[in-house]
């Protein structure tokens, strides 16, 4: 199972989808955004949202990969746990 590649691809796909989804939302629900400079602002916001979404998902993938690698690794040394005094 290659989680690193899977999460990387998922983050790119969702990051690319988020920008156009915001753009479509503005087009459908706020027709006034299609006037002159407002159109460019919406386009800029779509790009920023796409980038921020990609960075967030990339960081999440890195964190999850780090955690999973830690779970898969062998322990460095065996730790002797104290015995339970109640068990005698």
C-alpha positions in Angstrom: 0.0 0.0 0.0 1.6 3.2 -1.1 -0.1 5.9 1.0 2.4 8.6 0.2 1.7 8.5 -3.5 -2.0 8.1 -2.9 -2.3 11.1 -0.6 -0.1 13.2 -2.9 -2.4 12.4 -5.8 -5.5 13.0 -3.8 -4.3 16.4 -2.6 -3.5 17.5 -6.1 -6.9 16.4 -7.4 -8.8 18.1 -4.6 -6.7 21.2 -4.8 -7.4 21.5 -8.5 -11.1 20.9 -8.0 -11.5 23.4 -5.1 -10.6 26.5 -7.2 -13.0 25.9 -10.1 -15.7 24.8 -7.6 -15.5 28.2 -5.9 -15.5 29.9 -9.3 -18.6 28.0 -10.3 -20.3 28.9 -6.9 -19.6 32.6 -7.5 -21.0 32.3 -11.1 -24.2 30.6 -10.0 -25.0 32.4 -6.8 -23.5 35.9 -7.2 -24.0 37.2 -10.8 -22.7 40.6 -9.8 -19.2 39.1 -9.5 -19.0 39.0 -13.3 -18.6 42.8 -13.6 -15.1 44.0 -14.6 -12.6 43.9 -11.7 -14.9 41.7 -9.6 -14.3 38.9 -12.1 -10.6 39.2 -11.5 -11.1 39.1 -7.8 -13.1 35.9 -8.0 -10.5 34.4 -10.3 -7.7 35.3 -7.8 -9.8 33.9 -4.9 -10.3 30.7 -6.8 -6.5 30.4 -7.3 -5.7 31.1 -3.7 -8.3 28.7 -2.4 -7.0 26.0 -4.7 -3.4 26.6 -3.5 -4.3 26.7 0.2 -6.4 23.5 -0.1 -3.4 21.8 -1.8 -1.0 22.9 0.9 -3.3 21.8 3.7 -3.8 18.3 2.2 -0.1 18.0 1.4 0.7 18.8 5.1 -1.9 16.3 6.2 -0.4 13.6 4.0 3.1 14.3 5.3 1.8 14.1 8.9 -0.1 10.8 8.3 2.9 9.3 6.5 5.2 10.2 9.4 2.8 8.7 11.9 2.3 5.5 9.9 6.1 5.1 9.4 6.5 5.4 13.1 3.8 2.8 13.7 5.5 0.4 11.2 9.0 0.8 12.6 10.6 -1.5 15.1 11.0 -0.2 18.7 14.5 1.0 19.4 14.8 -0.8 22.7 12.7 -2.9 24.9 11.4 -1.1 27.9 11.1 -3.0 31.1 7.8 -2.0 32.6 7.6 -2.3 36.4 5.5 -5.2 37.5 2.1 -4.6 39.1 2.5 -4.6 42.9 -1.0 -6.0 43.3 -0.1 -9.2 41.3 2.5 -10.1 43.9 
